[in-house]
Structures are given as C-alpha cells and as structure tokens.
C-alpha cells in the first residue's frame, strides 16, 4: 500500500499503459481519476474499483484540462500525483511526407498537454510543498527509429521538459520524472510498427535484449515506485522500461 491516502490523475487511463498504471495505483491504495478522451472507456475502467472515478478529457484543450484538475480537487481537496500518459503517434512515414495535421496532433497531445497540465496543477502542488509528476515518454525520444521522426522529436521534447521541470520545481518539493517504455502491447503497437504481422513483430523483438514488449503491468510497477515516497530523492530521471532496447 505504498500509495495509501494518495490521490492521482492518470491521463489516457482507460486502456494500454494508462490502464496498467491505474490498476497498480489502485492496488497500492491510491484514489485515482481516470481521464481519457474516450469518456465511455474511462467510465468503464473506473467502474472496476470503488476508489476510481472517471472524467472525459482532451489533454490538448485548456478548458478540458482545467475541468479535469477541478474535478480532482472537488473530489479530494488535493492532488498528490499527476501522470501525463496520454499520447499519440503518426504512422511510419518519411519525415517530409507527414501531414501538417498529423504533426500538429502529435505535438498537441504529447507536448502541449504537459504545458497545460502544468499550468493547471503546478500552482496547487507548489502551495502544498509537495507533489509527483510523471510523464510517459518513449525510447523513441532516446534512440530514434526511422520514419517516426516527428513522434521521436515529440518524445525528445518530453524528456527535456521532464528535466527542466524537475530542476525548477525541486525547491517547491515537487518531483518530476519520466518513463521511457519500448513499444508495448497497447492499441498504439500497430501504429508504431506500420503493420502487425508475426514477421514484423519478430524483427522488432530482435532489437530488445530481454525479448519482449513493455506490458501495462511493467509500466504500472515503475510508475508506482517513482510516484511513491520510496522515490523521494529521485527527480529528473528518465527511467527506461525497455528490456534493454536503449543499451
């Protein structure tokens, strides 16, 4: 129960890595607000546990993010943990052929969301002198792959934002870290690979020394540690949950 009496918001929490983080946080005693652009999916996920609640949130829209934070504060009076997990990618495409619409969407969801959630929640955490913010980045931001250029760049942005936020917020008692998973068994897997076939999977897995994809449970375990008091001296770290992919 390492997160007992803690409150947390997890964006993109209805499925994939986000759902794994939600499940682990609940198992460790936290109360969790499941925020997702798919409101029905968020409600379904939250219905699985009495300490979970749901909200429909578009993390790229200021009013929606502010409503999400207001919901958490009205529910609990305080927010201890924020997990910026929501993310999107463009399909594997030569960099000069990615449409401007896709580019804008990737940076709005992967990057602008962190700016918006920080503006909405950091003042509250500063006022309390404590808080943990966790960004779900990607090995793509550390070891880029061809044809995912602008997705790679967005995750590099997330990693830099993590470190600069950690430095600025440390005097206020707020820790900021990031997880860098390799591709996992989530709805985005097919988008990363271009096509999901046994041959493509085998080729991708051959680049991971431990020989398997990241699982939602792996992400939940790592997130629970970094957001718990056990990690009270850890900030600005980019933890690779990647089976050795970045070695």
ZIPE-V990218 format. One line per field, one symbol per residue. ss: DSSP state (h for helix, s for strand, l for the rest). phi: phi as a letter, one per 40 degrees, with the letter a starting at -180 (. if undefined). burial: b if it has 9 or more other C-alpha atoms within 8 Angstrom, else e. A space follows every 50 residues. Layout:
ss = ???
phi = ???
burial = ???
This chain:
ss = llllllsssssllllhhhhhhhhhhhhlllssssssllhhhhhhhhllll lssssslllllhhhhhhhhhhhhhhhllllssssllllllllllhhhllh hhhhhhhhhhhhhhhhhhhhhhhhhhhhllssssssllhhhlllllllhh hhhhhhhhhhhhhhhhhhhhhhlssssssssllsllllhhhhhllllhhh hhhhhllllllllslhhhhhhhhhhhllhhhllllllssssllllll
phi = .cbdgcbabbcfccafddcccddccccchccbccbaccccccccccccac cbbbacabccbdcccccccccccccbgabcbbbcbdabbccdaddcbccc ccdcccccccbddcccccccbddcccccgaibbbbccadccbbcbdgbdc cdcccccdcccdcccccccdccgbcbbbbbccdbcbccdccccgabbdcc cccccccbdcgaccbdccccccccccccccbcbbagcbccbaggdcc
burial = eebeebbbbbbbbbbbbbbbbbbbbbebbbbbbbbbbbbebbbbbbbeee ebbbbbbbbbbeebbbebbebbbeeeeebbbbbbbbebbbebbbbeebee ebbebbbbbbbbbbebbeebbbebbbeebbbbbbbbbbbbbeebeeebbb bbbbbbbbbeebbbbbeebbeebbbbbbbbbbbbbbebbbbbbeebeeeb beeebeebeebebbbbbbbbbbbbbbbbeebeebbbbbebbbbbbee
